[in-house]
C-alpha cells in the first residue's frame, strides 16, 4: 500500500533522512522505533507532504505522492495524527471532529463517521459539547485520533500516541489502535518511543537511527533481537 524508496530529507544544511526505504502492506501495523532525533517524525511529515524530500520516492497504491499538497494526500486516504495531538483547544470536541470531516460533503455520511468515532471512543460522546482544551491528555489523544478517522482514511499515521500519558491510558490507547486495525481494516504506520509496546502490537518494524534504517523485520523477531533489547527495551 505504501512504499518509500531511498527517501532523503534535509532541513537546510542538516540531513534528517539518509535514503531510507520501507514498505507498509495493506492491513498491517508497521512501526518505526528509534531515539529522539532519529528521523521518525520527519518520515511521517514527508509522507503527509508537510516537508519536501530532497530525493527519493513515496508511493501510495502506486501513485507518487512527492510534490502533492497535504490536503490532496488526505483526499487519497492518508490521515496523520501528529505528535502532541495538535487539537483545536478553543473549539468543542464536536467542532474538532467536524473539521476532520472537511472532505465529506453529505451530512448523512458525516453523521455515520461521528457514530463510528463515538463507538470507538465513548468518552468523546460524553464530552461532545466540551471545549477540547479542557479535556485530559488521554481524552485529547482520543480526539486527535477520532479527528483523523473522520476523513475516512485507508492509511493512518500515528506519531507518538503515548506521549505524556499515564501507563493505564497508554494501554487503553494501544488497545484502540489494534481495534482500528482489526475491526476497521486500516493500515497503520506507528511512530513510537515506547518500543516494547509498539513491537508488541505491530506486524513489522523498522529501527531508525540518525536518519538511517539499521534493522528491520518481523516485530516479534525484533523484540527478541539482543541489540534491540539493549538499545530500546531496557534489557541489560
Secondary structure, 3 states (H helix, E strand, C coil): CEEEEEEEEEECCEEEEEEEEEEECCCCEEEEECCCCCCHHHHHHHHCCCCCCCEEEEEECCEECCCCCHHHHHHCCEEEECCCCCCCCCCEHHHHHHHHCCCCCCHHHHHHHHHHHHHHCHHHHHCCCCEHHHCCHHHHHHHHHHHHHCCCCCEEEEECCCCCCCHHHHHHHHHHHHHHHHHHCCEEEEECCCHHHHHHHCCEEEEEECCEEEEEEEHHHHHHCHHHHHHHCCCC
